[in-house]
Amino acid sequence: MDLLHARSRIDAYLEYAFHRSETGERIPDPLIPTVSRTAPRLYNYFYMPQGKPSPLARPQKGVAQGTLTGTQYPPEDYAVGATRTVYLYQTPVASSCPLLYCLRWPDYLRRAKFNVIVDNLIAERRVRPFAMAFVRTAVPPRTGNTLQ
């Protein structure tokens, strides 16, 4: 198998952003015009030739859905420095289960649809049920010029 053939079989999805070095402003890629519609900021994306969205990210008929509830915690209670938004996902099972703690939740919920993926994986018995806590951090992610 030659290298070119091997590369054409990769089923990856890539999302990226360009920044102006002077201002940090995001700018679109002039060669690949596809832009994520669910991202809060400008991201270009593309799929490799064999890539496509996962069917696990779509709600399936007959699959029980977990519940997602949101709340805010003021800094004097549990958060340091700022009010934190927390979303709790409870699987559609009655028994107790482990908890997965996820930081920077907007991407996991809005774009990756992590709760839908977990519902489908549980229904297919590919994972045991687990709950999730999505916590928005007080510190923004490091991007662009902040990496220098």
N, C-alpha and C positions, 0 to 999 in steps of 0.2 A: 504494500500500500504506500503510495507516495504521500508526501506531506500535504500537498494541495488537496488531495482527495480526503485525507484525514480532517483537515480544517473544515471542509464543506459539510461534515457530518456532526459538527458541534451544534447543540441545540440551546445556545445561550441567549440571554437577553441582556443588553447593556444600556445603562442609563448614565448620562454624564452632563456636565455643564462647563461652559467656558466663562471666564471672568476677565474683565478689563483690569490690568494690573494696577492702574492708577486709582480707580474708584471702587473696584470690587463688584461693579455692575455685571450682571449676567447678560451674555449676548448669545444669540442663536448661532448654531453651526450653519455656515453657508452651503455646505455640501450635503448634509443630511437634515432635511427640513422637518422631520417628524418631532413633535413636541408633546410631552406628557400632558394629558388634559386633567389628570387628577392631582398633580403636584401643586403645592401652593406657590412654588416659584418655577422659573423656566428650567426645564430639563429636556434635552434632546434624548432620543432613544433609538435603538434598532435591534432587530432580532438577527441572529445568524441564520444562514439559509434553511436549516432544519428546525429552527426555533418557532415556537408558537405559545400563546398563553396556556397555562395549566388548567385543565378542566376542574381541578380541585378548588380553584379560586371562584367557581360559580356555585351558587346554591343548587343542590340536587333535590329532585322530587323524592319525598319519603324520608328525607334525612332530618332527624330532630335537630333543632338549632338551640345553641346555648343562649344565655341572656347576657347582655352587655349593659351595665349601668355605670353612669358617670357621676362624680362628685368632686368638689374642690376642698382642699385642706388649707386653711390659713397658716402662715408661718409659725404662729405661736403654738399651734397644736403639734404637728409632726414634721413640717417642712422647714428648711433653713433658708432664710433670705427672701422667699417669695411664695405666693400662693401656688400650690401645685394642683393640677388637674389629674385625676386618677380615674381610669376606667377599669372596672372589674368584669371579667368574663367568667361565667359559671357554666360548666358543661351541662348538657341535658341528662345528667345522671343524679340519682339521689344520694349516692355514697360520697364520703369524703375523698379527696384526691389531692395530689401534689399541686404546688403553685409555681408557675413560671413568671418571673419578674422581668418585664420588658421596659427599657428606657426609650425615650423619644418615640412615643406611641403613635404620633400622627401617620408616619410612614407605614407602620405595621397594620393599622386599621384602615386607613383611607386608600392606600395604593396597593398594598400586598393582600389585603382582605384576609389577614391572618386568622381571624375568628371563623370565617367560612371554611378556610383550609382545614383548620383543626376539627370542625364539625364533620367534614367529609372524611378525614383520616380516622376519626373515632368510629364513624358509621361503617367504614371498611375494615375495622379492627386492625388497622396498621399501627395505631398507637393506643395506649391506655388513656382513659380520660384524665385530663388535668385542667386546672383553673389557670387564669392568667391575670396579672395586674399590669396595666399599661400606665406608666408614670411619666409625665412630661418633666424633664429635667429643667432646673433653673438656668443652667448654662447652655447657650446655643452651641450647636455642633461646629467643629472646626472645619472651615472651608476656605477656598481661595487664598488670599494673602495671609491669612492667619497661620498657614502651614509653613511659612518661610521662617 
